[in-house]
Amino acid sequence: MTTDLRDHLRAEFRWTDPGEGYLVSDRSGWWRSPAILAGLGDGLADLFRAERPTVVVSPEVTGFLVGPLVARALGVGFVEAYRAGARLPIAEPMIWAEVPADHRGKKQQLGVRSQLVTENDRVLVVDDWAATGAQARALRSLFGRTYIGTAVIVDECAPEVARELTLRGLLTGDDIEP
Ligand SMILES: O=P(O)(O)OC[C@H]1O[C@H](OP(=O)(O)OP(=O)(O)O)[C@H](O)[C@@H]1O
């Protein structure tokens, strides 16, 4: 099942060249694929099922596509982590974490409605991609001991960063090399 999923993810992934000296990942083929949508929740959930997560948290915005699939597969709920500056559709109070400079060198903040995660939760962070690990690091700092790890589709982090953040991926950077 997971082998099939990995094959589908590799097959539906594209690099695009906007002509600005770097390539940009095009992940739209993933969301268009019924096979990927059917398998992605369980595929990512299986990376952490043994750790019995009780809630999934994902960063804005692509994380909002992936996180609910994983929450559904685990039978738990989903919480949005918004970027500062977003027009928040949820009530205060929020807790905020500084995001270290990410893969574009940009600093930001991520915020979660504090009442949605309790100290007894076991938080699984889910995202489509990890490059520097900045989003995962920020959310780990936000949740402290309730953080159990981060599941991503593509893990491009340095191995020591992935280990430190308990970050696991379905694919590595080598799987989608241009
Ligand atoms: O490991 P990091 O260096 O933190 O990078 C990973 C982040 O980069 C991508 O998001 P992006 O900022 O491109 O925003 P998007 O979700 O709006 O596409 C991806 O969805 C992760 O959230």
The ligand as an SDF file (V2000), in Angstrom:
LIG
                    3D

 22 22  0  0  0  0  0  0  0  0999 V2000
   10.9280   23.0430    6.5410 O   0  0  0  0  0  0  0  0  0  0  0  0
   10.6090   24.4800    6.1970 P   0  0  0  0  0  0  0  0  0  0  0  0
   11.8090   25.2690    5.7940 O   0  0  0  0  0  0  0  0  0  0  0  0
    9.7990   25.1260    7.2780 O   0  0  0  0  0  0  0  0  0  0  0  0
    9.7420   24.4710    4.8760 O   0  0  0  0  0  0  0  0  0  0  0  0
    8.6060   23.7040    4.7400 C   0  0  0  0  0  0  0  0  0  0  0  0
    7.4090   24.5480    4.4810 C   0  0  0  0  0  0  0  0  0  0  0  0
    7.5010   25.0940    3.1830 O   0  0  0  0  0  0  0  0  0  0  0  0
    6.2660   24.8510    2.4920 C   0  0  0  0  0  0  0  0  0  0  0  0
    5.3760   25.8540    2.7520 O   0  0  0  0  0  0  0  0  0  0  0  0
    5.4120   27.2470    2.0270 P   0  0  0  0  0  0  0  0  0  0  0  0
    6.1260   28.2180    2.9210 O   0  0  0  0  0  0  0  0  0  0  0  0
    5.9430   27.0990    0.6460 O   0  0  0  0  0  0  0  0  0  0  0  0
    3.9130   27.6860    2.0580 O   0  0  0  0  0  0  0  0  0  0  0  0
    2.6040   27.0270    1.5150 P   0  0  0  0  0  0  0  0  0  0  0  0
    2.1970   25.9800    2.4960 O   0  0  0  0  0  0  0  0  0  0  0  0
    1.7320   28.2110    1.5750 O   0  0  0  0  0  0  0  0  0  0  0  0
    2.8600   26.4830    0.1380 O   0  0  0  0  0  0  0  0  0  0  0  0
    5.7220   23.5790    3.1280 C   0  0  0  0  0  0  0  0  0  0  0  0
    4.3210   23.5310    2.9880 O   0  0  0  0  0  0  0  0  0  0  0  0
    6.1700   23.6950    4.5510 C   0  0  0  0  0  0  0  0  0  0  0  0
    5.1820   24.3150    5.3630 O   0  0  0  0  0  0  0  0  0  0  0  0
  1  2  2  0
  2  3  1  0
  2  4  1  0
  2  5  1  0
  5  6  1  0
  6  7  1  0
  7  8  1  0
  7 21  1  0
  8  9  1  0
  9 10  1  0
  9 19  1  0
 10 11  1  0
 11 12  2  0
 11 13  1  0
 11 14  1  0
 14 15  1  0
 15 16  2  0
 15 17  1  0
 15 18  1  0
 19 20  1  0
 19 21  1  0
 21 22  1  0
M  END
$$$$
